[in-house]
Amino acid sequence: MDLLEKIERLKREKNAVILAHYYQDSEIQDVADFIGDSLELARAAQRSTADLICFAGVHFMAEGAKILNPTRRVVLPDLRAGCSLSDSCPPARFRAFKEANPDHFVISYINCSAEIKAMSDVICTSSNALKIVEKAPKDRPILFAPDRNLGRWVMEKTGREMSLWPGSCIVHETFSDRKIVELKTTNPDAKLIAHPECEESLLKLSDFIGSTSQLLKFVIESPEQTFIIATEAGILHQMRIKAPGKTLIPAPPTQNCACNECPFMKLNTLEKLADCIETGGPEVVVPESVRAGAHLALTRMLEWSN
């Protein structure tokens, strides 16, 4: 309780706001001023009037807040909180790929670095990917990065051919099709719901596919009572709060491990959260030469999403 009171006091003293992703530990979600998926958090960051934005998420998310709020201080509880998907798309290699396809319209998933965003025409999230691709110029081929699974699903839904960067998320590629089939057999009334970052074979088994916020909405609004959740297990906290009484089964990974939890997201703790608000660090910085191009791509996404 002392730590929670300290965080509330520091927020008032520093005029700070805490933005938290659904994949954060439950205690961090409970102290956050706003909880959301990548699109919702980007909008919250854009609207923020706080002097200090504390981003309880991973590095590319905090970079996004800084890109949209260059005059405000943005801090991340643990700078090691990266992203396997973002890491799978190094800027130098992506630049060469883009230069080899100069006529392509570049759509990058928000799970990428500021440098990749700056080389993109527009950004998308899993919530708005279909809408963004449908709004892309019809007379230009599309280069989609960095998630190949999301890109493949979007191609199937929109009918637009795209050149896909071969990136993936370590969490969403770890689910076991065999174990999920066994779960569905022993729970015949359960609905399998999955994030589009999952592999194609799992998506074909799913009853519903959507972004993190769309999965949450589905569980809340569905008349069904039992769900197998194929995404990062942090979202189950909000599902339990907003859909009490429903049975939620986290999709099992291939190994007997906690591989359905993002190790980067879990680096943030309440103690680190309090420290970063108190000290104003570690700060996330984006060079202006990178920020300008990334800002254009991000704001275009927000405009196209309205």
C-alpha positions as CSV (number, residue, x, y, z in Angstrom):
1,M,0.0,0.0,0.0
2,D,2.9,2.4,0.8
3,L,4.2,1.9,-2.7
4,L,0.8,2.5,-4.3
5,E,0.4,5.7,-2.2
6,K,3.9,6.8,-3.2
7,I,3.0,6.4,-6.9
8,E,-0.2,8.4,-6.6
9,R,1.7,11.1,-4.7
10,L,4.5,11.3,-7.3
11,K,2.0,11.5,-10.1
12,R,0.4,14.6,-8.5
13,E,3.8,16.2,-7.7
14,K,5.3,15.6,-11.2
15,N,2.1,16.1,-13.2
16,A,2.7,12.6,-14.5
17,V,0.5,10.1,-16.3
18,I,0.9,6.4,-16.5
19,L,0.0,4.7,-19.8
20,A,0.0,0.9,-19.6
21,H,-0.4,-1.9,-22.1
22,Y,-2.7,-4.8,-21.6
23,Y,0.3,-7.1,-21.4
24,Q,1.7,-5.5,-18.2
25,D,1.4,-7.3,-14.9
26,S,-1.9,-6.8,-13.2
27,E,-0.6,-4.5,-10.4
28,I,0.7,-2.1,-13.0
29,Q,-2.6,-2.1,-14.9
30,D,-4.3,-1.3,-11.6
31,V,-2.4,1.9,-11.0
32,A,-2.4,3.1,-14.6
33,D,-4.3,6.2,-15.7
34,F,-5.0,4.6,-19.1
35,I,-4.8,1.0,-20.2
36,G,-5.0,0.0,-23.9
37,D,-3.6,-1.7,-26.9
38,S,-1.1,0.0,-29.2
39,L,-3.7,2.1,-31.1
40,E,-5.5,3.2,-28.0
41,L,-2.2,4.1,-26.3
42,A,-1.0,6.1,-29.3
43,R,-4.2,8.1,-29.1
44,A,-3.9,8.5,-25.3
45,A,-0.3,9.7,-25.8
46,Q,-1.4,12.2,-28.5
47,R,-4.0,13.6,-26.1
48,S,-1.8,13.8,-23.1
49,T,-1.2,17.2,-21.4
50,A,1.0,15.7,-18.6
51,D,4.6,17.0,-18.1
52,L,5.8,13.5,-17.6
53,I,4.6,10.5,-19.6
54,C,5.5,7.2,-17.9
55,F,5.0,4.4,-20.4
56,A,4.5,1.0,-18.8
57,G,5.1,-1.1,-21.9
58,V,8.0,-1.7,-24.2
59,H,10.5,0.6,-25.9
60,F,8.9,1.1,-29.2
61,M,5.7,2.2,-27.4
62,A,7.5,4.8,-25.4
63,E,9.2,6.0,-28.5
64,G,5.8,6.4,-30.1
65,A,4.7,8.7,-27.2
66,K,7.9,10.7,-27.6
67,I,7.4,11.0,-31.3
68,L,3.9,12.4,-30.7
69,N,5.0,14.6,-27.7
70,P,8.5,16.0,-28.5
71,T,8.3,18.7,-25.8
72,R,7.3,16.3,-23.0
73,R,9.6,13.9,-21.0
74,V,8.8,10.3,-21.7
75,V,10.2,7.6,-19.4
76,L,10.2,3.8,-19.4
77,P,10.5,1.8,-16.2
78,D,13.1,-0.5,-17.7
79,L,15.0,0.4,-20.9
80,R,15.7,-3.3,-21.5
81,A,12.0,-3.7,-22.2
82,G,12.4,-4.3,-25.9
83,C,10.4,-6.3,-28.5
84,S,11.4,-9.4,-30.4
85,L,9.3,-8.3,-33.4
86,S,10.9,-4.8,-33.5
87,D,14.4,-6.4,-33.2
88,S,13.6,-8.7,-36.2
89,C,13.7,-5.6,-38.4
90,P,17.1,-3.9,-38.2
91,P,17.0,-0.4,-39.8
92,A,20.0,-0.9,-42.1
93,R,18.6,-4.1,-43.6
94,F,15.1,-2.6,-43.9
95,R,16.6,0.5,-45.7
96,A,18.2,-1.8,-48.2
97,F,15.0,-3.8,-48.7
98,K,13.1,-0.6,-49.3
99,E,15.7,0.8,-51.7
100,A,15.4,-2.5,-53.7
101,N,11.6,-1.8,-54.0
102,P,11.5,2.0,-54.6
103,D,8.0,2.0,-56.0
104,H,6.4,0.3,-53.0
105,F,4.1,2.0,-50.5
106,V,5.5,1.2,-47.0
107,I,3.1,0.2,-44.3
108,S,4.8,-0.7,-41.0
109,Y,3.2,-2.4,-38.0
110,I,3.6,-0.2,-34.9
111,N,5.8,-2.9,-33.3
112,C,8.9,-1.4,-34.8
113,S,11.6,1.1,-34.0
114,A,11.4,4.9,-34.6
115,E,13.9,4.4,-37.5
116,I,11.6,2.0,-39.3
117,K,8.6,4.3,-38.7
118,A,10.6,7.2,-40.3
119,M,11.1,5.0,-43.4
120,S,7.4,4.2,-43.6
121,D,4.5,5.9,-45.4
122,V,2.0,5.0,-42.7
123,I,1.9,2.9,-39.6
124,C,-0.8,0.4,-38.6
125,T,-1.8,-1.6,-35.6
126,S,-3.6,-4.9,-35.4
127,S,-6.8,-2.9,-34.6
128,N,-6.7,-0.8,-37.8
129,A,-4.4,-2.8,-40.2
130,L,-7.3,-3.8,-42.5
131,K,-8.5,-0.2,-42.7
132,I,-5.0,1.2,-43.4
133,V,-4.3,-1.3,-46.1
134,E,-7.6,-0.6,-47.8
135,K,-6.8,3.1,-47.8
136,A,-3.3,2.6,-49.3
137,P,-2.9,3.8,-52.9
138,K,-4.4,1.2,-55.3
139,D,-1.8,1.9,-58.0
140,R,1.2,1.1,-55.9
141,P,2.5,-2.3,-54.6
142,I,2.7,-2.5,-50.8
143,L,5.7,-3.4,-48.6
144,F,4.5,-4.6,-45.2
145,A,6.8,-4.9,-42.2
146,P,7.7,-6.3,-39.8
147,D,5.2,-9.0,-38.9
148,R,4.7,-11.7,-41.6
149,N,1.8,-13.4,-39.8
150,L,-0.2,-10.2,-39.5
151,G,0.7,-9.3,-43.0
152,R,-0.4,-12.7,-44.4
153,W,-3.8,-12.4,-42.5
154,V,-4.3,-8.9,-43.8
155,M,-3.6,-10.0,-47.4
156,E,-6.2,-12.8,-47.0
157,K,-8.8,-10.3,-45.7
158,T,-8.2,-7.4,-48.1
159,G,-7.1,-9.2,-51.2
160,R,-4.2,-6.9,-51.5
161,E,-0.9,-8.5,-52.5
162,M,2.0,-7.3,-50.3
163,S,5.7,-8.0,-50.0
164,L,6.2,-9.2,-46.4
165,W,9.2,-8.6,-44.1
166,P,10.0,-11.9,-42.4
167,G,9.5,-10.8,-38.8
168,S,7.5,-12.4,-36.0
169,C,6.7,-12.2,-32.3
170,I,8.3,-14.8,-30.0
171,V,5.1,-15.0,-27.8
172,H,2.5,-15.3,-30.6
173,E,4.6,-18.0,-32.4
174,T,4.9,-20.2,-29.4
175,F,1.4,-21.5,-29.1
176,S,0.9,-25.2,-29.7
177,D,-1.7,-26.2,-32.2
178,R,-1.7,-29.8,-30.9
179,K,-2.4,-28.7,-27.3
180,I,-5.0,-26.2,-28.4
181,V,-6.9,-28.9,-30.4
182,E,-6.7,-31.1,-27.2
183,L,-8.1,-28.2,-25.2
184,K,-11.0,-27.7,-27.7
185,T,-11.7,-31.4,-27.5
186,T,-12.0,-31.4,-23.7
187,N,-13.8,-28.0,-23.7
188,P,-16.2,-28.4,-26.7
189,D,-18.1,-25.2,-25.8
190,A,-15.0,-23.1,-25.7
191,K,-14.4,-20.4,-28.3
192,L,-10.8,-20.1,-29.5
193,I,-9.9,-16.4,-30.0
194,A,-6.5,-15.3,-31.3
195,H,-4.4,-12.3,-32.1
196,P,-3.4,-12.0,-35.9
197,E,0.3,-12.2,-34.9
198,C,-0.3,-15.9,-34.4
199,E,0.8,-18.4,-37.0
200,E,-1.6,-19.2,-39.9
201,S,-2.3,-22.7,-38.8
202,L,-3.6,-21.5,-35.4
203,L,-5.6,-18.7,-37.0
204,K,-7.4,-21.4,-39.1
205,L,-8.5,-23.1,-35.9
206,S,-9.8,-19.9,-34.4
207,D,-13.4,-18.8,-33.9
208,F,-12.5,-15.1,-33.7
209,I,-9.4,-13.2,-34.7
210,G,-8.7,-9.6,-33.5
211,S,-6.4,-7.1,-31.8
212,T,-5.9,-7.2,-28.1
213,S,-8.7,-4.7,-27.5
214,Q,-11.0,-6.5,-30.0
215,L,-10.4,-9.8,-28.1
216,L,-11.4,-8.1,-24.9
217,K,-14.5,-6.7,-26.4
218,F,-15.4,-10.1,-27.9
219,V,-15.2,-11.8,-24.5
220,I,-17.3,-9.1,-22.8
221,E,-20.0,-9.0,-25.4
222,S,-20.2,-12.7,-26.5
223,P,-23.0,-14.8,-25.0
224,E,-20.5,-17.7,-24.8
225,Q,-19.0,-18.5,-21.4
226,T,-15.7,-20.3,-22.1
227,F,-12.8,-18.9,-24.1
228,I,-9.3,-20.1,-25.0
229,I,-7.1,-17.0,-25.4
230,A,-4.3,-17.1,-27.9
231,T,-2.4,-13.9,-27.1
232,E,-0.1,-12.6,-24.3
233,A,-1.6,-13.7,-20.9
234,G,-1.6,-10.2,-19.4
235,I,-5.0,-9.4,-21.1
236,L,-6.7,-12.0,-18.9
237,H,-6.6,-9.5,-16.0
238,Q,-8.9,-7.0,-17.8
239,M,-11.1,-9.9,-19.1
240,R,-11.6,-11.1,-15.6
241,I,-12.5,-7.6,-14.4
242,K,-14.9,-6.8,-17.2
243,A,-16.4,-10.3,-17.9
244,P,-16.6,-11.8,-14.4
245,G,-17.8,-15.3,-14.2
246,K,-16.6,-16.3,-17.6
247,T,-14.0,-19.1,-17.9
248,L,-10.8,-17.9,-19.5
249,I,-8.1,-20.5,-20.6
250,P,-4.7,-19.2,-21.7
251,A,-3.6,-20.9,-24.9
252,P,-0.7,-23.3,-24.0
253,P,2.8,-22.9,-25.5
254,T,4.7,-25.7,-27.1
255,Q,6.9,-26.1,-24.0
256,N,6.1,-26.4,-20.3
257,C,7.0,-22.8,-19.6
258,A,5.6,-19.3,-19.3
259,C,6.3,-18.6,-22.9
260,N,2.8,-17.1,-23.4
261,E,4.0,-14.2,-21.4
262,C,6.2,-11.5,-23.0
263,P,9.5,-11.5,-21.1
264,F,10.1,-7.9,-22.1
265,M,6.8,-6.6,-20.9
266,K,7.4,-8.3,-17.5
267,L,10.6,-6.4,-16.9
268,N,8.6,-3.5,-15.7
269,T,7.6,-3.6,-12.0
270,L,5.8,-1.3,-9.5
271,E,9.1,-0.5,-7.9
272,K,10.7,0.6,-11.2
273,L,7.5,2.5,-12.1
274,A,7.8,4.5,-8.9
275,D,11.5,5.1,-9.4
276,C,11.1,6.4,-12.9
277,I,8.4,8.9,-12.0
278,E,10.5,10.1,-9.0
279,T,13.8,10.5,-10.9
280,G,12.4,11.3,-14.4
281,G,14.4,8.5,-15.9
282,P,15.3,6.4,-17.8
283,E,14.2,8.9,-20.5
284,V,13.4,7.8,-24.0
285,V,14.9,10.1,-26.6
286,V,14.2,10.2,-30.4
287,P,16.6,12.3,-32.5
288,E,14.7,15.0,-34.4
289,S,16.0,13.8,-37.7
290,V,14.2,10.5,-37.1
291,R,11.2,11.9,-35.2
292,A,10.0,14.1,-38.0
293,G,9.5,11.2,-40.5
294,A,8.1,8.9,-37.9
295,H,5.7,11.6,-36.7
296,L,4.3,11.9,-40.3
297,A,3.7,8.2,-40.6
298,L,2.1,7.9,-37.1
299,T,-0.2,10.9,-37.5
300,R,-1.3,9.7,-40.9
301,M,-2.3,6.4,-39.2
302,L,-4.3,8.3,-36.5
303,E,-6.0,10.4,-39.2
304,W,-6.8,7.3,-41.4
305,S,-8.2,5.5,-38.3
306,N,-10.8,8.1,-37.5
